[in-house]
Amino acid sequence: MTCAHIEAAEKKDAPEVDGCPECVAMGFTDWVHLRQCLTCGHLACCDSSPRRHATQHFLTTHHPVMQSIEPGEFWRWCYLDETIG
C-alpha cells in the first residue's frame, strides 16, 4: 500500500552528480547513498550517511517525498506517512 503523497509525487530522472552537494561543499566525501526531493529536486545524502542531509531537508522544508537516485533503485519514501512506495 502507498500513501497519497507518494501517489501525487512526480518521479524525476536521476541527475548526474558526483556526490551529495551539501557534503561536497563542506569538504566531506563520506556520504553513502543519494536521494532527490520530489517537490523541489534537492539532492542530498541518505540516513545511513553521517550528516543525513535528505532528512534535514525534509525537517526544514516539510517536502514529504523523496526518491532514491541510486542505480537500480526505484523506490520513493514519504516522511509524513513513513512509508515506501
GIUR-V539384 format. One record per pair of residues at least 4 apart in sequence whose ideal C-beta (glycine too) atoms are under 6 Angstrom apart, sorted by the first residue. I is the first residue (numbers start at 1). J is the second residue. D is the distance in Angstrom with one decimal. If there is no record, write none. Layout:
# GIUR-V539384
I:J:D, I:J:D
This chain:
# GIUR-V539384
2:6:4.7, 2:7:5.9, 2:85:3.6, 3:78:5.0, 3:81:4.0, 3:83:5.2, 5:64:4.4, 5:65:5.2, 5:78:4.6, 5:80:5.9, 6:65:5.7, 6:76:5.2, 6:78:5.2, 6:85:3.8, 9:38:4.0, 9:65:4.0, 12:36:5.9, 14:69:3.9, 17:43:5.9, 19:24:5.3, 19:31:5.8, 20:31:4.1, 20:44:5.9, 20:45:3.9, 20:53:5.8, 21:43:5.6, 22:53:4.7, 23:28:4.1, 23:31:4.9, 23:45:5.9, 30:50:5.8, 31:45:3.7, 31:49:4.3, 32:46:5.7, 32:48:4.2, 32:49:4.5, 33:46:4.3, 33:70:5.2, 34:69:5.0, 35:44:5.7, 35:46:5.5, 35:54:4.1, 35:66:4.5, 35:68:6.0, 36:43:5.5, 36:67:5.5, 36:69:5.0, 37:42:4.2, 37:57:5.9, 37:63:5.0, 37:66:5.3, 38:65:4.6, 38:67:5.8, 39:63:3.7, 42:57:5.3, 44:53:3.5, 44:54:4.0, 44:57:5.2, 45:49:3.6, 45:53:4.8, 46:54:5.8, 47:52:5.0, 47:55:5.7, 52:56:6.0, 54:66:5.6, 57:61:5.9, 58:79:4.6, 64:78:5.4, 64:79:5.5, 64:80:4.6, 65:76:5.5, 65:78:5.2, 66:77:5.6, 67:76:4.5, 68:73:3.9, 68:75:5.6, 75:84:5.4, 76:85:5.3, 77:84:5.5, 78:83:5.2
